[in-house]
Amino acid sequence: MARKKINLTKKNILVSIHVLAVCAWFGGTLSLILLGFYLKNAQNSKQLIYSLSSMHIIDENLLKYPALATLITGILLSIWTQWGLVKYYWVVIKLVLTIFVIFLGIFFLNDWFSYLVKTAEQIGISALDESTFKSTWLSIIITGVFNLSCLAFMTFITYFKPFGKIKKNKIMAEH
């Protein structure tokens, strides 16, 4: 049975949504990192809590939804175009990295933000001197830089399409 393809107009709309979602995700991640560095210079509890609240809003709105939109539109573009979901290494790499980065956010970032906000609300500006607060903050910064690196890498492989096509014999041998 032949796979259903979409016409050029629908494909371009889907590509546009995909690119806008990636841009929002990239911008949100960059903003998160910048605010993360800014909060280390907070002068008082209000400024610290405001910075953390802003980071949490970015996480909720400029990371989660654009990441999900990127994943969904990427899968649709793969299955509705000539690229396929598992025909080319670069597509599989993008899929795996996207899912991995999303899971990082789901399983770690949320808890880390909750801890930072709770600690800042409880002990105020003194939180900046607390070792667990510092290590959690650093984990968020490192994860943000990793996410940004993954997004940049995925952008490059989208245009350069390295590694070639996955050989059918390898796929058949695995099943």
Number of C-alpha atoms within 10 A of each C-alpha: 3 4 10 9 13 15 10 10 9 11 16 13 11 17 17 13 17 22 18 15 22 23 17 19 27 23 16 24 25 16 18 26 19 14 17 20 15 14 18 15 11 16 10 11 18 14 16 24 21 14 21 22 16 16 23 19 14 19 21 14 15 23 23 17 15 23 24 17 18 24 20 13 19 22 15 18 21 19 17 17 16 11 14 16 19 17 17 18 18 24 23 16 15 20 19 12 17 21 15 14 18 19 12 14 21 12 10 14 20 15 12 18 19 14 16 22 20 14 19 20 15 12 12 17 20 13 20 21 10 12 10 14 19 15 12 17 21 14 15 21 19 13 19 24 16 14 23 20 13 18 20 14 13 20 15 13 16 13 9 10 15 13 11 10 14 14 11 10 8 9 11 8 7 6 5
